[in-house]
Amino acid sequence: MTREQIEALRLDYTQGELDESSVLADPIAQFRLWFEQALKSNLHEPNAMALATVDTGGRPDARMVLLKGFDEHGFVFYTNYLSSKGREIEVMPHAALVFYWAELERQVRVTGPVERTSEEQSEAYFLSRPPASRLGAAISPQSEVIPSRQWLEQRWRELEAGAPPPRPPHWGGYRVLPESIEFWQGRRSRLHDRIRYTRAAPGWRIDRLAP
C-alpha cells in the first residue's frame, strides 16, 4: 500500500452523539453504561485497553491489557510486578488507559495515579483463573529475555505435572485511580463529541473539548 493510499483511508462516523447535558453526572456510571452497551454488542474483548506508562527517562511505553474490574475507586488489571510495565509503575506510579470500541465509534481515555490492589484481592482473582492461566503466570518471567520457546514449554511441562502452583509473590493487581475520564463519540466531518470529566472536590467537573 502506498503512502497516498494510506493517507486516503478515512471513515465518516454516524452512529451516535454525546452531549454534556445528557451524560450522567458520575463518569464511572457513564463508563458502566457504555461498557454494558459494548458487552451487548458482542464486541471482541470489550475489556481490552491500552495501558501507557513512562520509564525513568520519560520515555512512554504502551501495551494492551485486560480490564478485570472497575468501580468508584478505579480500574483494575493484573500482571507480573516484575514486568516492564510493573517496574515502570513502581517508579512512576501514573498511567493512562484507552478503550476503543470501533464498532460503536467510541473511545474512553482514563488518566491518574496507580496503586496495587490488596494481597487478598490479588489472591482471590488468581484463584478464580483457569488452571492453565495460573500456570502461565507462574512460569513466565515476563518481559525478560529467555533462551527459546522450547525453554518456556519445558518449564510448562515440569510444573504441569505437579499440583496447581500458588500465586507468585510478584504477581497481582494494579488499580488506576481516575483523575480524568474522557468519552469520545465519533461524528460526521471529524466534528467528534468529546466530553471530559475532571476530579473537582466534591465531585466531577464536566467539560466539552474541541474535536
Secondary structure, DSSP 8 states (H G I E B T S, - for coil): --HHHHHT------S----TTTS-SSHHHHHHHHHHHHHHTT-S-TTEEEEEEE-TTS-EEEEEEE--EEETTEEEEEEETTSHHHHHHHHS-EEEEEEEEGGGTEEEEEEEEEEE--HHHHHHHHHHS-HHHHHHHHH--TTS--S-HHHHHHHHHHHHTSS-----TTEEEEEE--SEEEEEE--GGG--EEEEEEEETTEEEEEEE--
